[in-house]
Amino acid sequence: MAGRLHPILTVAFAALILLFTGGPVLLSLYGSLVPDRVLLSPDKSILTEGPNFETYRYVFTGQLPDSYQQESANRAMISDAARQVPRALVNSSINALAAMVLNLILGAPAAFVFALYVFPGKKISFMYLILSPLVPAVALVTPIYMMLQFLGLVGTQIGIILVHTAKALPFTVLILSVFFRKIPAEIFEAAVLDHCSRFQTFWRVALPLALPSVGATGLFAFMISYSEYMFAMILSGDTRTRPVSVVMAALARNTDVSWSLLNTGIFIAIVPTLVLVVLVWRFVVEGLLSGAVKG
């Protein structure tokens, strides 16, 4: 077939992408399974020493690794911030899932209306919505903080969820409106002839057809919320509401922290995103590919 890449080039490009995307994950996993003396030694590896789960045990139970219980051991390399990772992981997962659900609940109907209907102020409101992410986040920190402080939401998960939802909503509306526009108009005309209301047309016709796109957009909103740092740092309170991005920043700021412990925290922090990608990957990718083939 004309224009088709050679199989060797396809494999090479795929391997390169896998190296840049999966390489850091594998390196953090490897670094978490070996102590510093093995990680920093050119003569030792996990094959010669075997995996070590002492840093995982410390993160989840608080028990110090054996090497740091010895006399004259540098216990400054064991940071208390690592003990906050499990709780912060739960907080970030709750924040991201809630932001994802709110984005789809608010963004999908809004995208449907923007894509198919004409109403006063449509162009201005859509342009304002799309251009709002161009405003630097630093410029919004103070007014958002003051607004949430007035509402009594500073230091709460609800405040972080609302900010993360607002942060991802423009992308949700933009992406889904593009997909809704690609649905043939004849389908919606048939729904009108069947006496479907606007909500029924959205719920029974448009949403099922755009379900793979909705799943991909939801994953995008989850990732925005899960990895966001600036607002999470300013709006979060104590360890009960602190997300994992803030905890990992505190852990990384310790220049003496054990490399093994740091890699353990990194790998634990990315587990929820890996699980979510595995769960939705087949559904989203197969749906998008089938839509592309049919188109």
C-alpha positions as CSV (number, residue, x, y, z in Angstrom):
1,M,0.0,0.0,0.0
2,A,1.4,3.4,-1.0
3,G,2.6,5.6,1.8
4,R,2.7,2.7,4.3
5,L,5.7,2.7,6.8
6,H,8.1,-0.1,6.7
7,P,7.4,-2.6,9.6
8,I,10.9,-2.0,11.0
9,L,10.3,1.8,11.2
10,T,6.9,1.2,12.8
11,V,8.5,-1.0,15.5
12,A,11.3,1.5,16.0
13,F,9.0,4.4,16.5
14,A,6.7,2.4,18.8
15,A,9.8,1.3,20.9
16,L,10.9,4.9,21.1
17,I,7.5,6.1,22.3
18,L,7.4,3.2,24.8
19,L,10.9,4.1,26.1
20,F,10.0,7.7,26.8
21,T,6.6,6.9,28.3
22,G,7.2,3.6,30.1
23,G,10.9,4.1,30.9
24,P,10.5,6.5,33.8
25,V,7.8,4.2,35.3
26,L,10.1,1.2,35.1
27,L,13.0,3.1,36.5
28,S,11.0,4.3,39.5
29,L,9.8,0.7,40.1
30,Y,13.4,-0.5,39.9
31,G,14.7,2.2,42.2
32,S,12.0,1.4,44.8
33,L,12.9,-2.2,44.9
34,V,16.6,-1.8,45.7
35,P,18.3,0.0,48.6
36,D,20.6,3.0,48.0
37,R,23.8,0.9,48.3
38,V,22.7,-1.2,45.4
39,L,21.1,1.6,43.4
40,L,24.3,3.7,43.5
41,S,26.7,0.8,43.0
42,P,27.8,-0.2,39.5
43,D,28.7,-3.7,40.7
44,K,25.4,-4.6,42.3
45,S,21.9,-4.9,40.9
46,I,18.5,-6.3,41.7
47,L,19.6,-9.6,40.0
48,T,22.4,-10.1,42.5
49,E,20.8,-8.7,45.6
50,G,17.1,-9.5,45.0
51,P,14.2,-7.1,45.5
52,N,13.8,-5.2,48.7
53,F,10.4,-4.0,50.0
54,E,11.6,-2.2,53.2
55,T,10.8,1.2,51.9
56,Y,7.2,0.1,51.0
57,R,6.9,-1.3,54.5
58,Y,8.0,2.0,55.9
59,V,5.6,4.0,53.8
60,F,2.6,1.9,54.8
61,T,3.5,0.8,58.4
62,G,6.2,3.3,59.6
63,Q,8.7,0.6,60.4
64,L,12.2,1.8,59.6
65,P,14.3,-0.1,57.1
66,D,16.9,-2.4,58.7
67,S,19.8,-0.4,57.4
68,Y,18.6,2.7,59.2
69,Q,18.1,1.0,62.5
70,Q,21.9,0.4,62.8
71,E,24.1,2.6,64.9
72,S,25.5,5.8,63.2
73,A,22.9,5.4,60.4
74,N,21.9,8.6,58.7
75,R,18.2,8.6,59.6
76,A,17.8,12.1,58.0
77,M,17.5,10.1,54.7
78,I,14.1,8.8,55.9
79,S,11.6,11.5,55.5
80,D,8.3,11.6,57.4
81,A,6.6,13.0,54.2
82,A,6.8,9.5,52.8
83,R,4.4,8.3,55.5
84,Q,1.8,10.8,54.1
85,V,1.8,9.2,50.6
86,P,-1.0,6.6,51.2
87,R,-3.4,9.1,52.7
88,A,-2.5,11.7,50.0
89,L,-3.0,9.1,47.4
90,V,-6.6,8.6,48.6
91,N,-7.2,12.3,48.7
92,S,-5.9,12.8,45.1
93,S,-7.9,9.9,43.8
94,I,-11.1,11.3,45.4
95,N,-10.4,14.8,44.1
96,A,-9.6,13.6,40.5
97,L,-12.6,11.2,40.3
98,A,-15.0,13.9,41.6
99,A,-13.5,16.5,39.2
100,M,-13.9,14.0,36.3
101,V,-17.5,13.2,37.2
102,L,-18.4,16.9,37.6
103,N,-16.7,17.7,34.3
104,L,-18.7,15.2,32.4
105,I,-22.0,16.1,34.1
106,L,-21.5,19.8,33.3
107,G,-19.3,19.7,30.2
108,A,-21.1,17.1,28.1
109,P,-24.5,18.9,28.0
110,A,-22.8,22.2,27.5
111,A,-20.7,20.8,24.6
112,F,-23.9,19.4,23.1
113,V,-25.7,22.7,23.2
114,F,-22.7,24.6,21.9
115,A,-22.3,22.1,19.0
116,L,-25.9,21.9,17.8
117,Y,-28.0,24.9,18.9
118,V,-28.0,28.7,18.3
119,F,-28.7,31.0,21.2
120,P,-28.0,34.6,22.1
121,G,-24.4,35.2,23.2
122,K,-23.2,31.8,21.9
123,K,-20.1,33.0,20.2
124,I,-19.0,35.3,23.1
125,S,-19.6,32.7,25.8
126,F,-17.9,30.0,23.9
127,M,-14.9,32.2,23.1
128,Y,-14.7,33.3,26.8
129,L,-14.9,29.6,27.9
130,I,-12.2,28.5,25.5
131,L,-9.8,31.4,26.1
132,S,-10.1,31.3,29.9
133,P,-7.3,28.7,30.2
134,L,-4.9,31.2,28.6
135,V,-5.0,33.3,31.8
136,P,-1.9,32.5,33.9
137,A,-2.8,30.4,36.9
138,V,-0.6,32.7,39.1
139,A,-2.9,35.6,38.3
140,L,-5.9,33.6,39.6
141,V,-4.5,32.3,42.8
142,T,-5.3,35.3,45.0
143,P,-8.9,35.9,43.8
144,I,-9.7,32.2,44.0
145,Y,-8.2,31.9,47.4
146,M,-10.2,34.9,48.7
147,M,-13.4,33.6,47.1
148,L,-13.0,30.1,48.7
149,Q,-12.0,31.7,52.0
150,F,-15.2,33.7,52.0
151,L,-17.1,30.4,51.4
152,G,-15.2,28.6,54.1
153,L,-13.8,26.1,51.7
154,V,-10.0,26.7,52.1
155,G,-8.4,23.6,53.5
156,T,-11.2,21.3,52.3
157,Q,-11.4,18.8,49.5
158,I,-14.5,20.4,48.2
159,G,-12.6,23.6,47.4
160,I,-9.9,21.7,45.5
161,I,-12.5,19.7,43.6
162,L,-14.3,22.9,42.5
163,V,-11.1,24.5,41.3
164,H,-9.9,21.4,39.5
165,T,-13.3,21.1,37.8
166,A,-13.3,24.7,36.6
167,K,-9.7,24.2,35.4
168,A,-10.6,21.2,33.2
169,L,-14.1,22.3,32.1
170,P,-13.0,24.4,29.1
171,F,-11.1,21.5,27.6
172,T,-14.0,19.2,28.2
173,V,-16.5,21.5,26.4
174,L,-14.1,22.1,23.5
175,I,-13.2,18.5,22.9
176,L,-16.7,17.1,23.2
177,S,-18.3,19.9,21.1
178,V,-16.0,18.9,18.3
179,F,-17.1,15.2,18.5
180,F,-20.8,16.2,18.7
181,R,-20.4,18.3,15.5
182,K,-19.0,15.2,13.7
183,I,-22.2,13.2,14.3
184,P,-24.3,13.3,11.1
185,A,-27.2,15.8,11.3
186,E,-29.6,13.2,9.9
187,I,-29.4,11.3,13.2
188,F,-30.6,14.3,15.2
189,E,-33.3,15.0,12.6
190,A,-34.6,11.5,13.0
191,A,-34.7,12.0,16.7
192,V,-36.8,15.2,16.3
193,L,-39.2,13.3,14.0
194,D,-39.6,10.7,16.7
195,H,-40.7,13.5,19.1
196,C,-37.5,13.4,21.2
197,S,-36.9,16.5,23.4
198,R,-33.5,18.1,23.5
199,F,-32.6,16.2,26.6
200,Q,-33.8,12.9,25.2
201,T,-31.8,13.6,22.0
202,F,-28.7,14.2,24.1
203,W,-29.2,11.3,26.5
204,R,-30.4,8.7,24.1
205,V,-28.7,9.6,20.8
206,A,-25.7,11.9,21.1
207,L,-24.2,10.5,24.4
208,P,-24.1,6.8,23.4
209,L,-22.6,7.7,20.0
210,A,-19.9,9.9,21.7
211,L,-19.3,7.5,24.6
212,P,-15.6,6.7,23.7
213,S,-14.9,10.4,23.3
214,V,-16.6,11.0,26.7
215,G,-14.4,8.4,28.3
216,A,-11.2,9.9,26.8
217,T,-12.2,13.4,27.9
218,G,-13.0,12.1,31.4
219,L,-9.6,10.5,31.6
220,F,-8.1,13.8,30.5
221,A,-9.9,15.7,33.3
222,F,-8.8,13.1,35.8
223,M,-5.1,13.6,34.8
224,I,-5.4,17.4,35.1
225,S,-6.8,17.2,38.6
226,Y,-4.5,14.4,39.8
227,S,-1.3,16.1,38.6
228,E,-2.2,19.8,39.5
229,Y,0.1,21.3,42.1
230,M,-0.2,25.1,42.5
231,F,-3.9,25.3,43.6
232,A,-3.6,22.1,45.5
233,M,-0.6,23.4,47.5
234,I,-2.3,26.7,48.4
235,L,-5.8,25.4,49.1
236,S,-5.0,22.2,50.9
237,G,-4.8,22.2,54.7
238,D,-3.3,19.5,56.9
239,T,-2.4,15.9,56.0
240,R,-6.1,15.0,56.1
241,T,-6.8,16.9,52.8
242,R,-3.3,17.2,51.3
243,P,-3.1,15.6,47.8
244,V,-0.2,13.5,46.6
245,S,1.3,16.2,44.4
246,V,1.9,18.4,47.4
247,V,3.3,15.5,49.5
248,M,5.7,14.4,46.7
249,A,7.0,18.0,46.4
250,A,7.7,18.1,50.1
251,L,9.4,14.7,49.9
252,A,11.5,15.8,46.9
253,R,12.6,19.0,48.6
254,N,14.5,17.0,51.2
255,T,18.0,16.9,49.6
256,D,19.1,14.1,52.0
257,V,16.2,11.8,51.3
258,S,16.9,8.2,50.3
259,W,16.7,7.6,46.6
260,S,15.0,4.3,47.2
261,L,12.3,6.0,49.4
262,L,11.8,8.7,46.9
263,N,11.3,6.2,44.0
264,T,8.9,4.3,46.2
265,G,6.8,7.4,46.8
266,I,6.9,8.2,43.0
267,F,5.8,4.7,42.0
268,I,3.0,4.6,44.6
269,A,1.8,8.0,43.4
270,I,1.5,6.9,39.8
271,V,-0.3,3.6,40.5
272,P,-3.9,5.1,40.3
273,T,-3.2,6.7,36.9
274,L,-1.8,3.3,35.6
275,V,-4.9,1.5,36.9
276,L,-7.3,4.0,35.4
277,V,-5.5,3.9,32.0
278,V,-5.6,0.1,32.0
279,L,-9.3,0.1,32.8
280,V,-10.4,2.6,30.2
281,W,-7.7,2.0,27.5
282,R,-9.5,-0.8,25.7
283,F,-12.9,0.8,25.8
284,V,-11.7,4.3,24.7
285,V,-9.1,3.2,22.1
286,E,-11.3,0.6,20.4
287,G,-14.2,3.0,20.3
288,L,-12.1,5.8,18.8
289,L,-10.5,3.4,16.2
290,S,-13.8,2.0,15.2
291,G,-15.2,5.4,14.7
292,A,-12.2,6.4,12.6
293,V,-12.6,3.3,10.4
294,K,-16.4,3.9,9.9
295,G,-15.7,7.6,9.1
